[in-house]
Amino acid sequence: MPEPVSVSRSYTVPASSTKSFSAYDVPPARVFVLKRVCIHFPVGTGNKLAVRVMHGIAQVVPEKGDVRGDDVERLSLIHISEPTRPLYIS
């Protein structure tokens, strides 16, 4: 039976930067299913930070555009069976 994994990361994002990174490395011979993405924007981001979750070159969260906010939490429910990579644009 698959073992559930909860991954939480906090990032400090420099101004005027773009970066894609791996938030979780799937162990060899394991199956990975991403079911939920929760992004928290702290006070002061002023909608200037954009976040996307990518699967290869395809964008999966959100389906179009990007996620932005200021002192809010955004939740997306999805079902992706391969590793994804967050991308931020500041």
C-alpha positions as CSV (number, residue, x, y, z in Angstrom):
1,M,0.0,0.0,0.0
2,P,1.4,3.5,-0.9
3,E,2.7,5.5,2.0
4,P,1.3,9.1,2.1
5,V,3.9,11.8,2.2
6,S,3.3,15.4,3.2
7,V,5.9,17.9,2.0
8,S,6.2,21.4,3.4
9,R,8.7,24.0,2.2
10,S,9.3,27.6,3.0
11,Y,11.2,29.8,0.5
12,T,12.7,33.3,0.6
13,V,12.4,34.7,-2.9
14,P,14.7,37.5,-4.1
15,A,13.1,40.3,-6.1
16,S,13.2,40.1,-9.9
17,S,14.0,36.4,-10.1
18,T,12.6,33.3,-11.7
19,K,13.4,29.8,-10.5
20,S,12.2,26.2,-11.0
21,F,13.1,23.6,-8.4
22,S,12.2,20.2,-7.1
23,A,10.1,20.3,-3.9
24,Y,10.3,16.6,-3.3
25,D,12.5,13.8,-4.8
26,V,10.7,10.6,-5.4
27,P,12.7,7.5,-4.1
28,P,13.6,5.0,-6.7
29,A,11.0,2.3,-7.6
30,R,8.3,4.3,-5.8
31,V,5.0,5.6,-7.3
32,F,4.2,9.3,-6.8
33,V,0.8,10.8,-6.9
34,L,0.3,14.6,-6.3
35,K,-3.2,15.2,-5.0
36,R,-3.1,18.6,-3.4
37,V,-1.1,21.8,-3.6
38,C,-1.4,24.5,-1.0
39,I,0.5,27.8,-1.4
40,H,0.6,30.4,1.3
41,F,1.5,34.0,0.5
42,P,2.6,35.9,3.6
43,V,1.7,39.5,4.4
44,G,3.6,42.0,2.2
45,T,3.9,40.0,-1.1
46,G,1.4,42.4,-2.6
47,N,0.5,40.0,-5.4
48,K,4.0,40.5,-6.8
49,L,5.0,36.9,-6.4
50,A,3.6,34.4,-9.0
51,V,3.7,30.6,-8.5
52,R,3.1,27.8,-11.0
53,V,3.5,24.0,-10.6
54,M,4.9,22.3,-13.7
55,H,4.9,18.8,-14.9
56,G,7.7,18.7,-17.5
57,I,6.8,21.7,-19.8
58,A,3.1,21.5,-19.0
59,Q,1.6,23.7,-16.3
60,V,-0.7,21.8,-13.9
61,V,-1.4,24.4,-11.1
62,P,-3.2,26.5,-12.1
63,E,-4.2,25.3,-15.5
64,K,-3.6,28.8,-17.0
65,G,-1.9,31.9,-15.7
66,D,-0.3,31.8,-12.2
67,V,-1.2,31.8,-8.5
68,R,-0.8,35.2,-6.7
69,G,-1.8,36.5,-3.3
70,D,-1.1,38.6,-0.2
71,D,-1.8,37.1,3.2
72,V,-3.8,34.3,1.7
73,E,-3.6,30.6,1.2
74,R,-4.5,29.0,-2.2
75,L,-5.4,25.3,-2.4
76,S,-5.6,23.3,-5.6
77,L,-6.8,19.7,-5.8
78,I,-5.2,17.7,-8.6
79,H,-4.2,14.2,-9.5
80,I,-0.8,13.9,-11.2
81,S,1.1,10.6,-11.1
82,E,4.6,11.9,-11.9
83,P,6.9,14.4,-10.2
84,T,6.2,18.1,-10.6
85,R,8.3,21.2,-10.2
86,P,7.2,24.5,-8.6
87,L,8.2,27.6,-10.5
88,Y,8.2,31.1,-8.9
89,I,8.4,34.4,-10.7
90,S,9.1,37.5,-8.6
